[in-house]
Amino acid sequence: MADIIAANLLTPSFITKTVRQFVMNQDNVLGSGILPVVETTKRKLKIRITKNQAVPTEPVSKGAASNSKQMQGSNYITYDPIDYRDKFPIEGDQYLAMLEYQEGFRNTPADSEAFVTLQAKGKELLKGFVEEIGLAIISSLEKNRWEALSGTITYSALGITLDYNFDSGRKPTAAILWSLPGTAVPVQNIKAWKLLYRGSGFRPKKVYMNQATFDEFSETDEVKGYMTGTNSSVLLMLDGTITRVLGLDIVVYDEGYINSSGTFIPFIPNDKVIIVGEPSVGSPAIGEFTQAPSEYNGLQPGMFVRLTHDEDGDPPSFEIIGGFKGIPALYFDDGDAVVYASV
C-alpha cells in the first residue's frame, strides 16, 4: 500500500494509484514478461513490425550503383484500442461502512487518537476495493495476452474478432494427439515445430503449457524412453521434473480465471502448446499490452478507478468503475515469434 498519513483513502486518485501498484507488482502472472504493459498518449496504436532476417549485402563492381533493397522492418500494424471496464456497486452494509468512514474523516481532528483508528478502518476498506478491482484487471490483462499469442481474440460482446494474421503453419496440430501415450511423439513434434522459426528472424526459446497438457507429455512412452534411455540429453530433469526439451525451457503455467458461469478457464487451454521465441538480434521483446488514453481517466493512459456517490438513489450507493483502454500489440506478423500447437 502507498503511505497512509492524512489523505482521504477513498478518493478516486488514491484508489487508482493503489490499484496500479497492486497490478504492476504481481509476479504470479507470466504473460507480463512476454507482453508488458506500455502506456502511450496516442489514440491509435501504430506498431513497427520486427524483421531481423535480412538479405545479405551484395558485392558491386567498382564505381557501379549500389544494389536496391526493401527495408525489412518498415511495415507497421495499426491497432484500435478497446475499452475494458467493470462496475462495482457498493450498497447495504458496505455502503454504510464507507459512508461512516467518509463522515468520520471529515469530522475527526487529524491529531486525535480516534483518527488513527479511523485510518485503520479506511485502510481495511481500501484493501478490499484494491484486491477486487486489481484482480479483475490482472485477469483481464493476462487472459488477453495469452489469447493474442493464439493468433486471434474474439470480443463476443462487441461482435468483433481481432486477427493477428498468423500463418496456418504457425498453428499446427500433432499428427498423433498426446492423449494417446503409446503412440504420441511429443519430442518429435517439438523438434519439427522448432524448424518453423527458420528464416523468420526469431528463434524459439520457451515452451508453455498447462499442467494437464504437461502430464500428458510426461506420460507418453516416447518421453519415458528418453528419460531412462541413453539419449536422455534430449530432456533436462531438475528435482525429478522435466524442465527442458531439445534446448527449450518448459514452463508449466496453470493459472486461469473464473468465467461468468463459474467455470475455471486456464489461460493456456488444455491440449495446447505455445512456443514463444525472441528476435535473433536486438531487444528480446515480441510485443506489449498498450494502454491508450481513456475518457474515464482524464484522457490519460493506464488503469483507472472512478468513484461516484449517488446519495439520492433508492437505495443510496457508491459505484466504482475500474478498467483501462488498450490492446495486446505484437511486433511481428504471420506469427513469426510464436507456434500455437494443438496436441
TISE-709075 format. One line per field, with one value per residue (C-alpha): residue number from 1; residue in three letters; chain; x, y, z. Coordinates in Angstrom, 2 decimals. Each point is the difference from the previous one (the first is absolute). Layout:
# TISE-709075
k NUM;...
r ala;...
c A;...
x X;...
y Y;...
z Z;...
END
This chain:
# TISE-709075
k 1;2;3;4;5;6;7;8;9;10;11;12;13;14;15;16;17;18;19;20;21;22;23;24;25;26;27;28;29;30;31;32;33;34;35;36;37;38;39;40;41;42;43;44;45;46;47;48;49;50;51;52;53;54;55;56;57;58;59;60;61;62;63;64;65;66;67;68;69;70;71;72;73;74;75;76;77;78;79;80;81;82;83;84;85;86;87;88;89;90;91;92;93;94;95;96;97;98;99;100;101;102;103;104;105;106;107;108;109;110;111;112;113;114;115;116;117;118;119;120;121;122;123;124;125;126;127;128;129;130;131;132;133;134;135;136;137;138;139;140;141;142;143;144;145;146;147;148;149;150;151;152;153;154;155;156;157;158;159;160;161;162;163;164;165;166;167;168;169;170;171;172;173;174;175;176;177;178;179;180;181;182;183;184;185;186;187;188;189;190;191;192;193;194;195;196;197;198;199;200;201;202;203;204;205;206;207;208;209;210;211;212;213;214;215;216;217;218;219;220;221;222;223;224;225;226;227;228;229;230;231;232;233;234;235;236;237;238;239;240;241;242;243;244;245;246;247;248;249;250;251;252;253;254;255;256;257;258;259;260;261;262;263;264;265;266;267;268;269;270;271;272;273;274;275;276;277;278;279;280;281;282;283;284;285;286;287;288;289;290;291;292;293;294;295;296;297;298;299;300;301;302;303;304;305;306;307;308;309;310;311;312;313;314;315;316;317;318;319;320;321;322;323;324;325;326;327;328;329;330;331;332;333;334;335;336;337;338;339;340;341;342;343
r met;ala;asp;ile;ile;ala;ala;asn;leu;leu;thr;pro;ser;phe;ile;thr;lys;thr;val;arg;gln;phe;val;met;asn;gln;asp;asn;val;leu;gly;ser;gly;ile;leu;pro;val;val;glu;thr;thr;lys;arg;lys;leu;lys;ile;arg;ile;thr;lys;asn;gln;ala;val;pro;thr;glu;pro;val;ser;lys;gly;ala;ala;ser;asn;ser;lys;gln;met;gln;gly;ser;asn;tyr;ile;thr;tyr;asp;pro;ile;asp;tyr;arg;asp;lys;phe;pro;ile;glu;gly;asp;gln;tyr;leu;ala;met;leu;glu;tyr;gln;glu;gly;phe;arg;asn;thr;pro;ala;asp;ser;glu;ala;phe;val;thr;leu;gln;ala;lys;gly;lys;glu;leu;leu;lys;gly;phe;val;glu;glu;ile;gly;leu;ala;ile;ile;ser;ser;leu;glu;lys;asn;arg;trp;glu;ala;leu;ser;gly;thr;ile;thr;tyr;ser;ala;leu;gly;ile;thr;leu;asp;tyr;asn;phe;asp;ser;gly;arg;lys;pro;thr;ala;ala;ile;leu;trp;ser;leu;pro;gly;thr;ala;val;pro;val;gln;asn;ile;lys;ala;trp;lys;leu;leu;tyr;arg;gly;ser;gly;phe;arg;pro;lys;lys;val;tyr;met;asn;gln;ala;thr;phe;asp;glu;phe;ser;glu;thr;asp;glu;val;lys;gly;tyr;met;thr;gly;thr;asn;ser;ser;val;leu;leu;met;leu;asp;gly;thr;ile;thr;arg;val;leu;gly;leu;asp;ile;val;val;tyr;asp;glu;gly;tyr;ile;asn;ser;ser;gly;thr;phe;ile;pro;phe;ile;pro;asn;asp;lys;val;ile;ile;val;gly;glu;pro;ser;val;gly;ser;pro;ala;ile;gly;glu;phe;thr;gln;ala;pro;ser;glu;tyr;asn;gly;leu;gln;pro;gly;met;phe;val;arg;leu;thr;his;asp;glu;asp;gly;asp;pro;pro;ser;phe;glu;ile;ile;gly;gly;phe;lys;gly;ile;pro;ala;leu;tyr;phe;asp;asp;gly;asp;ala;val;val;tyr;ala;ser;val
c A;A;A;A;A;A;A;A;A;A;A;A;A;A;A;A;A;A;A;A;A;A;A;A;A;A;A;A;A;A;A;A;A;A;A;A;A;A;A;A;A;A;A;A;A;A;A;A;A;A;A;A;A;A;A;A;A;A;A;A;A;A;A;A;A;A;A;A;A;A;A;A;A;A;A;A;A;A;A;A;A;A;A;A;A;A;A;A;A;A;A;A;A;A;A;A;A;A;A;A;A;A;A;A;A;A;A;A;A;A;A;A;A;A;A;A;A;A;A;A;A;A;A;A;A;A;A;A;A;A;A;A;A;A;A;A;A;A;A;A;A;A;A;A;A;A;A;A;A;A;A;A;A;A;A;A;A;A;A;A;A;A;A;A;A;A;A;A;A;A;A;A;A;A;A;A;A;A;A;A;A;A;A;A;A;A;A;A;A;A;A;A;A;A;A;A;A;A;A;A;A;A;A;A;A;A;A;A;A;A;A;A;A;A;A;A;A;A;A;A;A;A;A;A;A;A;A;A;A;A;A;A;A;A;A;A;A;A;A;A;A;A;A;A;A;A;A;A;A;A;A;A;A;A;A;A;A;A;A;A;A;A;A;A;A;A;A;A;A;A;A;A;A;A;A;A;A;A;A;A;A;A;A;A;A;A;A;A;A;A;A;A;A;A;A;A;A;A;A;A;A;A;A;A;A;A;A;A;A;A;A;A;A;A;A;A;A;A;A;A;A;A;A;A;A;A;A;A;A;A;A;A;A;A;A;A;A;A;A;A;A;A;A
x 0.00;1.08;0.80;-3.11;0.30;-2.87;-1.25;-3.56;0.59;-3.17;0.61;0.07;3.60;1.24;-1.87;1.27;3.59;-0.35;-1.66;2.77;2.61;-1.90;-0.24;3.54;1.54;-1.56;2.69;-2.26;-1.15;2.48;-1.56;1.28;3.53;-1.03;-2.34;0.71;-2.31;1.13;-1.89;-0.34;-1.71;-0.99;-3.62;0.83;2.82;2.55;2.46;3.15;0.47;3.32;1.75;3.47;0.70;1.45;1.52;3.80;1.64;1.15;3.31;0.02;2.49;2.28;-1.85;-3.32;-3.30;-0.88;-2.48;-3.60;-1.83;-3.20;0.25;-1.12;-1.24;-1.83;-3.49;-2.39;-3.10;-2.69;-2.23;-3.15;-0.02;-2.97;-1.77;0.15;-2.27;-1.91;-2.45;0.16;-3.16;0.35;-3.29;-1.42;2.51;2.95;-1.58;-0.56;3.58;1.33;-2.33;0.94;3.67;-0.43;-2.14;2.40;2.96;-1.59;-0.87;2.99;3.05;3.09;2.04;-2.44;0.31;-3.35;1.47;2.57;-2.83;-1.88;3.01;0.28;-3.67;0.54;3.01;-2.10;-2.72;2.60;1.66;-3.23;-0.60;3.58;0.01;-3.37;0.75;3.68;-0.62;-2.67;2.45;2.87;-2.24;-1.14;3.55;1.23;-2.99;0.49;3.76;-0.29;-2.87;2.17;2.73;-2.60;-0.35;-3.55;-2.07;-3.78;-1.95;-3.43;-1.70;1.32;-0.63;3.58;3.07;3.51;2.13;3.80;0.34;1.91;1.02;-1.77;3.37;0.41;-3.05;0.85;-1.72;1.93;-0.67;-0.46;-1.55;1.93;-2.98;1.02;3.08;0.95;0.40;0.34;3.42;0.05;3.79;-0.06;-2.87;1.98;3.06;-2.04;-1.60;3.41;0.78;-2.93;2.16;2.57;0.14;-2.43;2.46;-1.01;1.29;-2.02;0.66;-2.71;-2.79;-3.10;-2.80;-2.41;0.27;-2.46;1.92;3.35;-1.32;-0.93;3.45;1.73;-2.09;0.79;2.18;2.30;0.79;0.40;2.43;2.14;-0.03;1.35;1.97;3.50;-1.22;-1.29;1.73;-3.07;-1.76;1.35;-1.23;0.08;-1.24;-1.78;-1.84;0.62;1.14;1.41;-0.61;2.32;1.65;-3.28;-1.22;-3.28;-2.27;-3.07;-2.51;-3.27;-1.56;-3.36;-3.22;-3.63;-2.47;-3.54;-1.31;2.35;2.24;3.79;1.67;3.80;1.81;1.73;-2.73;0.20;1.79;1.73;3.73;1.37;3.60;1.07;3.11;2.16;1.56;3.32;1.55;-0.97;-2.54;-1.56;-3.48;-2.61;-2.86;-1.73;-3.37;-0.50;-2.22;-1.36;-1.75;-3.50;-2.82;-0.43;3.57;0.10;1.30;3.08;1.25;0.08;-2.29;-2.58;-2.56;-2.95;-2.11;-3.48;-2.51;-3.73;-1.33;-3.45;-0.45;-2.34;1.90;2.84;3.29;3.56;1.20;3.54;0.90;3.39;1.80;2.29;0.00;2.45;0.86;2.74;2.31;2.48;3.25;-0.25;-2.32;-0.76;0.56;3.78;0.75;-2.53;-1.05;-3.49;-0.42;-2.93;1.11
y 0.00;3.56;2.06;0.73;3.19;2.47;-0.43;-1.04;-3.62;-0.28;2.76;-1.26;1.16;-1.82;-3.21;0.18;0.38;-2.91;-2.29;0.79;-0.95;-3.21;-0.94;0.90;-1.89;-3.37;-2.62;-3.01;0.86;-1.13;1.89;3.32;-1.14;-0.70;2.93;2.66;2.96;3.10;3.28;2.39;3.33;-1.03;-0.90;-2.22;-2.46;-0.47;-2.80;-0.63;-3.56;-1.61;-1.66;-1.14;-2.27;2.14;-0.95;0.35;3.07;-0.84;0.84;2.65;0.91;2.96;3.22;-1.81;1.01;-1.61;-2.84;0.95;-1.77;0.35;0.69;-3.13;1.85;2.86;-1.49;1.06;-1.52;2.40;-0.90;1.64;-0.16;-1.65;1.06;-2.42;1.12;-1.43;1.55;-0.91;1.20;0.58;-0.26;-1.14;-0.60;0.79;3.35;0.80;-0.89;2.22;2.86;-0.22;0.14;3.08;1.82;-0.92;1.19;3.42;0.37;-1.51;2.15;-1.33;0.15;-2.03;-3.61;-0.73;1.04;-2.82;-2.52;1.63;-0.30;-3.71;-0.45;1.87;-2.15;-3.14;1.37;0.96;-3.42;-1.70;2.39;-0.27;-3.79;-0.31;2.54;-0.88;-3.72;0.70;2.16;-2.49;-2.84;2.07;0.92;-3.57;-1.54;2.31;-0.50;-3.77;0.34;2.34;-2.67;-2.39;2.31;1.29;1.66;-0.17;2.77;-1.60;2.99;2.28;-2.42;0.27;-2.22;1.40;-2.04;0.18;-1.69;-3.09;-2.20;-3.38;-1.73;1.80;-1.80;-3.68;-3.07;-3.04;-2.91;-2.25;1.78;-0.10;-1.57;-3.25;-0.83;-3.19;1.62;3.76;1.51;3.44;0.35;-0.58;2.50;2.70;-0.78;0.61;3.17;1.49;-0.08;2.34;2.81;-0.31;3.16;1.84;2.27;-1.63;-3.01;-2.29;0.44;-1.37;-2.58;0.89;-2.41;-0.55;-2.80;-2.33;0.22;-0.44;-3.14;-1.44;0.92;-1.72;-3.17;-0.79;-3.02;2.16;2.40;-2.86;-1.63;3.13;0.31;-3.51;-0.61;0.88;3.07;1.71;3.28;0.80;0.82;1.83;-1.07;2.12;-1.41;-2.76;2.40;0.45;3.61;0.09;-1.75;0.26;3.07;1.85;0.84;-1.70;2.32;-1.53;2.81;-1.13;3.32;1.11;1.82;-0.67;0.75;1.35;-3.56;-0.65;-2.33;0.11;0.76;-0.37;2.85;-2.64;-2.41;-3.73;-1.87;3.14;0.69;3.49;0.39;3.61;1.32;3.08;2.14;-1.32;3.45;3.08;0.25;-3.33;1.57;-1.47;2.33;2.05;0.61;3.59;2.22;3.12;3.13;-0.52;2.46;-1.74;0.95;3.69;-0.94;-1.54;-3.52;-2.84;-1.72;2.11;-0.06;2.40;0.35;1.58;0.52;-0.14;1.12;0.76;-3.45;-2.69;-1.58;2.52;-1.44;0.53;-1.33;-0.78;-0.29;-1.57;-0.95;1.17;0.67;-1.99;-3.09;-2.66;1.13;-2.35;1.10;-2.65;-1.28;-3.49;-1.39;0.14;0.04;-2.66;-3.58;-0.74;-3.76;-2.29;-3.21
z 0.00;-0.54;3.08;2.07;1.99;-0.11;-3.54;-0.76;-0.94;-2.06;-2.55;-3.62;-0.51;3.11;-0.83;-3.59;1.19;2.40;-2.57;-2.51;2.60;0.76;-3.68;-0.98;2.94;-0.80;-0.57;-0.43;-3.53;-2.64;-2.89;1.33;-0.84;-3.61;-0.69;2.67;0.55;-1.93;0.20;-2.93;-0.55;-3.54;-0.67;-2.97;0.51;-2.77;0.73;-2.02;-1.20;0.94;-2.92;0.97;-2.94;-2.78;-3.35;0.30;-1.51;-3.54;-1.67;-2.78;-2.70;0.60;-0.86;-0.56;1.57;3.33;0.07;0.90;2.81;1.93;3.73;1.84;3.09;-1.67;0.27;2.73;1.57;1.22;2.95;1.35;3.82;1.71;3.20;2.93;2.85;2.98;2.44;3.68;1.81;3.74;1.87;3.34;2.80;-2.28;-0.82;3.68;0.89;-2.77;0.91;3.67;-0.93;-2.20;2.56;2.79;-2.06;-0.47;3.68;1.81;0.87;-1.77;3.22;2.08;1.11;-1.65;-3.35;0.15;0.46;-2.86;-2.30;0.81;-0.93;-3.25;-0.82;0.47;-2.30;-2.59;0.16;-1.03;-2.91;-1.24;0.05;-1.76;-2.74;-0.30;-0.44;-2.62;-1.98;0.39;-1.24;-2.97;-1.00;0.34;-1.80;-2.97;-0.13;-0.43;-2.46;-2.08;-0.07;-1.46;-3.02;0.58;2.71;-0.22;1.73;0.09;1.64;-2.75;-2.86;-1.28;-0.28;0.08;-2.40;0.22;-3.41;1.12;-2.89;0.14;0.41;3.31;1.39;-0.60;1.44;1.18;-2.37;3.06;2.97;3.27;1.76;-1.74;2.08;-1.82;-3.43;0.53;-0.75;1.69;-0.16;-3.75;-0.28;1.80;-2.10;-3.16;1.37;0.84;-3.71;-0.67;1.35;-2.79;-2.08;2.26;1.79;3.29;1.91;2.31;3.69;2.31;-0.17;2.03;0.95;2.89;2.54;-1.76;-3.27;1.77;1.69;-3.41;-1.32;2.93;-0.26;-3.63;-0.69;-2.12;2.85;2.51;-2.42;-0.18;3.79;0.54;-3.19;-1.15;-1.87;3.14;-0.95;-2.13;3.29;3.04;3.43;3.16;3.32;-1.89;-2.34;-3.71;-0.40;-3.56;-3.28;-3.00;1.54;0.66;3.50;0.94;1.97;1.66;0.54;1.54;1.02;-1.38;0.74;0.91;-2.80;0.36;0.47;2.92;-2.01;0.32;-3.35;-0.22;-1.78;-2.14;-1.18;0.54;-2.78;-1.32;-0.08;-0.62;-1.08;0.48;-1.70;0.12;-2.74;-1.26;0.55;1.99;2.79;1.14;0.13;-2.35;0.92;2.66;1.59;-1.09;2.12;-1.66;1.37;1.40;0.62;3.36;0.90;-0.91;-3.48;1.60;-0.81;2.49;2.48;1.79;2.79;0.12;3.15;-0.03;2.82;-0.70;3.38;-1.46;-1.53;1.24;1.59;0.33;-1.22;-0.98;-3.35;-1.01;-3.70;-0.64;-3.18;-2.78;-3.74;-2.05;-1.97;-0.26;-2.81;-1.68;-1.67;-2.71;-2.69;-1.36;3.52;-0.45;3.75;1.05;-0.65;1.35;-0.24;0.67;1.66
END
